[in-house]
Structure formats: C-alpha cells, structure tokens
C-alpha cells in the first residue's frame, strides 16, 4: 500500500539527522556552509596521494573501474529457475541506474564504487535517506546512497567517513554493519596489502619523483676551497662572508656570473644520481600487469577478442560480482529473496564485436530464436521497428512459431483460388486431419479399382477386347496427363494410398509409353537438378562468406600484430635513446669534472713553479751553483707529479667512459632482445590465430560440402522413387503397353493379347 505524504514525513529516516545528540555515535560537526575542493562524495578525489596520482597505478585502476562501471547492475525478479523475469522499479534500482544522490548519476555512482574499492580495499555503500529506519524495520526503500570510507572496524558497527550533502562536509558516523553494504576488493592482497605489488610500485614511483624533484631543484651544490685554513672562529666568519658574497653575486647578476680570487678553488657536486630505480619500476609494473590480468593492449585499445574475454572474466566479473553480492546480502530481506528478488548484473556481449561480424551473429541469434529483431537493432544502435513480428522470437526463414500471419516471399505466396501442394485451398488448413467420411470415400475408390480389374480380366480372357461404359471411363480417366498425374501423386501416392513399385525399366511400353516415360524423367531430372543447383549455389555463397570473414579476421590479426610490433619497436628505440642520452650526460659531467681537476692541478703546479722561480731570483751565482742539484731534483719532481696526474686523470676518464659505454651497450642489447622476443611471440600468436581461423574455415567448408552431398543424394533418391512410381503408373495404362501375337486353337489363327503390368505380376 502506498504511503501518504504525512506518513512518509512521519517515517522518513536520514543517517545524519536521525541520531540522538547524546549518543556516542554522534560524531559530527554542526558548522554549516563547509567547502570542499574535490568533487562531492568521491573518496578517491579527497584521499589521492599527490605522488601516486601521476603514476601508472592510477591509470590502471581507472581503466578497470571504467570498464566495471559499464556493467549494468539492476534490482530484478527471477523465476523458479533463477532466470530473469522483470526489472523492479525500486529506490535501489533508481540509485544504481538513474540517480544515486544529488551529485551523482547511476553510472557515476558505479564508477565511484569501483574507484574507491580499488583505492581503499574495502568500502561501505551507505543508504542516506530511506522511508523507514533500517535499524528498526527491514521493509524500507532507499532514496539516495553514498560511498563511504571505512575508518574503524568494530564487532557489529563500523565508523564510516561519508559525504553529507546538507553541510557539504565529509563526516564520521558509526552505523550497524547490517544496514550498510560492505564490499571488499577481491584483489586486496595484490593492490592494498602494505607490502603488495601495487604498494611497492607506488613507493618506488614516489622515490623516483623525489629524486627527480631534488635533481631539478636549481641548487648549484658548490664547495669553495679558500686559500687559508678555517679552523679558528675568525677564519670561519671570513669564509661565511666569502660564501655570502658569492651567493649575492650570483643572485644579483643578470646571467648568474660571479668572480673569485685566483687562489680559490670551486668544486661542483651536482652530478646525476645513478641507481636501479627504473629497472625495479619496470619489473614491478610488469608484475602488476600479470597479477591483475591486464595487458598494455587493453589500455591502448588494441587487444583481441580472446584477451578481452580473459580480462572481462578474470578482472571485471569478480569486481562486479562482489558489489552485487554485497548489496543483495544487505539490502534484500529474507522475504524479498523468497519472492525471487535479486541484484543481478548484465554485460552487453556485442559491445566489442566488430561491425563486419554483427550481421553473421545477428542471423544466428535470430534464426535460433535466441533474441528478437528489435533487440538486435537496439544492440547495434538502431531504433526499434514498429512491426509486431520484430518483437517475437521466431525463425523468419522457416515458419511462424507464434501462430500469427506467415511472412511469405513472392515465390511462396499462392494467388487467390489456387491450390496448395496437398490440394487444400486458401481457406483450408493443410495439416487438417482426414475425416471418417473422406476415408470411406477413398475406400470406395479401391472398390472401384477392383471392379475395373475384374472387367479387364474378362476382356483379356475373351477373344476380343470390349469395353463397357465403365471401362471407357476408366481408360479415358487414366490417360497420361502430367498435370493430372501430379495431382494424383500429391493427393494419393504422397499420403501412402498407393502401392510401391520397384520396376523402373520401360520394358513392355510402346513408343508412346516410352515417350511419356521420357517426358516424366526429363521433368523430374529438371526439378531435381534445379534443387541441387540452388542448394549448391547457397553452399558456395556460404563458403565464400566464410572465406571472406576468415580473410578479414586474419588481416585484422596481422594489423594488430604489426601495430604491437611497431609500438614495441618505438618503445625500444625510445629506451635506447634515453640510455644514450644518460650516457652522454654522464660523460659530459665527468669531462667537466676532469677540466676542473686539471685546472686545479695546473694552478698548484703553477704556484710551485712560481715559488721556485722566486727562490732562484734570490740566489747569487755561487749559491745558485751550490743549489743547482737540489733545484734540478725539485724540477724533476714537479715534472713527475705533472705526468702522474695527467696519466691518472686520463685513465680515470677512459675507465669511466668505457664503463658508461658498456652500460649503455648492455641496456641497448637488453632492449633489442626484449623487442625481438616480444615480436617473435606476436608473430607466433598471429601464426597460431591465422592457422586456427583457416582451420575453422576449412571445417566449415567441409561441413557445408558434406551437407550438400547428403542433400543431393536425398534429392536424387526422392526423385528416383517419384520417377519409378510415375513409370509404374504409365505401365498400368493399356494405351502405352505393347501387344503380343499368339496362335489360336487351330494353329493358324492369331489373336491379339494385351499385356498389362502391375507391380511384379505379368497379367
């Protein structure tokens, strides 16, 4: 019984407003007018991590959530065999498919469910407004719903963070588990466990972002070597003043140029950080793909039918089933379940089928009475037809299974007043059973035949053949006429009221009889060949259609393979180019560092040389002669130090450059090997697919040929039997039989005897 407006106001319940202010579960802020920078109600929007939001993890989760949201979830009624009967127009069904709340449509609500489920691992579907309090009565209708984040778990309660559309704030409320549908992610151990593959991948991506942020922070990372020791406080203050001075020069200069003293050395430290983060991230990405069952082809839209079928059955179906089962357990009472109410999900099987295969699939589905014409039209995006036959399940190629008017082609529809093959007129039913009076009439015809045979026997045994009026009627009525003979066959022989004859020879027939038999044989052969040729034409058309479909599918598989190989090749070249660029940057950095060290060594050597020159200037000739040996040793030491430094720097640079080249070569070889393996696998898959498609075409062709062979043999047998029966009917007529001359009793007189063939007896 529908409630009145006063009753609805009296019994209406709201999860935010129906709480006692003294209740411990009343955990809300009474301030109104709150603002939210994210879309209202979205758990994912409010709790996204700023780093993971830019990663492949979010892209993967979003793809899965969008595909899962395409599956329609409905509140339905089933029959005794748990088959769909009708969709129930309930508040829950409107929330799932029309409007879940003031902010979300039904599809957006489903998308929010799956996005939040993949992010959080477990969510709660909270009914916000209901007609009755769910804690008191199980008979209530849901007006709107929200997706809530589970903050705390208790024995019979859960604390849920859910959006309040009245205040514009997310609020924590404690609700019983029995009134909220708690959905758990079936891939929780892969996506949401603390040390799961997705969490590790997210952490590694965050580390990589942190390294990139640090390397591009704009700092110079310089170490200034002053020409004095800074162990005392005074020297440290002087060094600090010098550092501030260089900072001021760099920041105040238009081009970032500063000057230093000739005795000061500057060491730059900001060089790229070498680590294996990229390799680990690539490994974890591939592992995440394999564990979830998603491939790169699914993300870029180039996956084939088998891949999409595996993805839908192993990824999408478990997620949708988890949501549907949770809502069925929570929102449907035992009484509703006993009334065959259920929460079911439906996926469009034709959504991923190419248009070149739709026609063949539609023909098979309608011909086997699985779907109606209007259902097919709706599936391919066309408006339904107004024809009543378009909403009926029947094979239009055969007969009308609904008892309605039969749809006939121009060749099949008889004109007014003509007869059908069994002799019935337009207003008679072909399948009408024979009445008792009709049966007695047919029996009388047998009696007439016996009388005629008796008369014929008397005529044969007499010296001359004489016919009564009845005999004349018999012979004239039995004269061979193709149209009358065809009518006779349809009405009597086809119903089993004739005697089967086995003779097919024209022996015993005169020239006129042989001509009649030849005419009948030609007519039957013509009809037989026409049927066989028509069937063969249809068979050839089906084989050609199967061949064209196979060629198109093989070509599509080849194009998909080439596209995937080109994508792999582009990725390989990109990775090799990136490795080469990293190598060149590293070599350039080492070259700059080498220049700095060479410049520093050169300054040191120059200082020592200048000191030695100043020392020589202060000596006279005698002192110079005495100190010559010591000075030469000092010069030799300087030369040796210079040579050693040169060799050290050269060897270090060569070694580091060789290491970088070797690393780049290993990376390039690995990328080439990976691309080669992937291309080989794609070619093998394409080869296997092509082989299977060609085998399917061969099987179809062989089946059609065998069916044509069987049909041809059946038609030949039918027409052979028809011809034999026609021939025996011709033989039974006296005008087509040969005459034999026999001697009389005196031995000189001849008399003519008519030989009549009937069956195997020679009368």
Secondary structure, DSSP 8 states (H G I E B T S, - for coil): ----HHHHHHH-EETTTSS-TTSTT-----------SS-TT-HHHHH--TTGGGSHHHHHHHHHHHHHHTSEEEEEEE-TTS-EEEE---HHHHHHHTBSSSS-BHHHHHHHHHHHHHHHSEEEEEEEEESS-TTT-S---EEEEEEEEEEEE-SSEEEEEEEETTTTEEEEEEEEGGGEEEEE-TTHHHHTSTTSHHHHHHHHHHHHHHHHHHHTS----EEEE-SS---SHHHHHHHHHHHHHHHHHHHHSSS------TT-EEEE-------SHHHHHHHHHHHHHHHHT--HHHHHT---HHHHHHHIIIIIHHHHHHHHHHHHHHHS-HHHHHTTEEEEEE--TTTT--HHHHHHHHHHHHHTTSS-HHHHHHHTT----S-GGGGS---TTS--TTSS-----TTTS--TT---TTS--TTS-TT----HHHHHHHHHHHHHHHHHHHHHHHHHHSSS----HHHHHHHHHHS--HHHHHHHIIIIITTT-S--------TTB-HHHHHHHHHHHHHHHHHHHHHHHHHHHHHHHHHHHHHHHHHHHHHHHHHHHHHHHHHHHHHHHHHHHHHHHHHHHHHHHHHHHHHHHHHHHHHHHHHHHHHHHHHHHT--HHHHHHTHHHHHHHHHHHHHHHHHHHHHHHHHHHHHHHHHHHHHHHHHHHHHHHHHHHHHHHHHHHHHHHHHHHHHHHHHHHHHHHHHHHHHHHHHHHHHHHHHHHHHHHHTSGGGB-EEEEE-TTSS-EEEEE--EETTEE-
